[in-house]
Amino acid sequence: MATAQTDSELKKYFLQKSIECSNENPVNVDEIDMLKKHTVPKSKNAKCLLACIFRKTTWMDEKGMFVMENAIKVTKEKHPKDWTEMENSKKLFELCKKGSLRSSYY
């Protein structure tokens, strides 16, 4: 993923990866809404969807471990002055780093 993308380009990129991953990991509308609010749904499919997206966006390495530095970099670029969004993202990233997604995915 290239740096300094516009918000629209970034959303389009993640949407494309989400669509690719949703074929194998379907989620419902409520789960999509939760993900938009940076809340991880409890269903296995939702966690698998996130893991798939993270792998495709370099936020997860080949061992299934979350790469927080890559995720934070994109968030800082997307929301350079929005501290609330940054903090919400970091909370979600901490869950990912602790293995919440990995343990449910594998």
N, C-alpha and C positions, 0 to 999 in steps of 0.2 A: 504494500500500500504506500503510495507516494505521500510525502509530507505536504503541509500547507494546503490541504484540500479545503474547498468551501464546505459549509455545513450541508448544502444540498448534495454535493458529490459524496461526502462521507455517509450520509443517510442512504443514498442510492447504493453505495458499495456494501454497506451492512445489510440492506434489504435484499440485495442479490445473494449474498452469502446465506441469509436467513431462509430464503426461498429454496436454495439448493439443499440446505440441511433439513428443511421441514418435510421434504418428501419421505425421509426415513424416520423423522421424529416429529410427528404432528402434535400441535398444541391447540388448545381452545382459545377463544377470544379473551376470556378472563386472564389466562396465563400470559397472553400477549400484552394485555394492559399492565399486568404486574411487571413484566420485563421492561416495558417502557418507563416505568417508575423506579427502575433499578432495584426491584425486589425479585428474589429468586423463588419461583413457585416450587412446591414440594414434589410435583410429579416427576417420575423418572424421564418421561419424554421431554419435559421442559429443560431439565438439567442436561440431557443428552443433546438437545438442540443447542444450548449454550456452549457445550463442550465442542460440538462440531463447528460452530461459528468461530469460536476461539482458535481452534486449530487452523482454520482457513484464513484467519487474520493475524497469525503469528502471536496471538495472546496465550497460546498453549503450545508447549514444545512436544517433540516426538515421544516423550515419556508420559505425556498426559499431565504435565505440571504447568500450572498457570505462570505466565511470564508477566509479572506485575509492571515491570519497567516499560514494556511495550504498550500496555493498556493505559498507563498513566500518561505516557508521551502523547498518545492520540487525544486523550481527554484534555490535556493542557492546551493542545493546539486548537481543539474545538471550542473550549470554554476558557479562554485565557483570563477572563476577569469575573467569571461566575463561580464564586467560592462555594456556594451552596451546591451547585451541580458537581463541582470537583469533590466535595466532601461526600455526597451521596454515591458518586462513582467509586471513591476509595473504599467506602463501606462494602459495596458489592465486590470490589476487587479483593478485599480482605477475606470475604467468604470463599472466594475462588481460590485464593492462595492457601487457605487452610485445608483445602481439599474437599470442600463440600460438593463440588461438581465431580471431581475425579472419583471420589469414593462411590458416588452414585452411578457414575458412568460405567465403571469397570467392574 
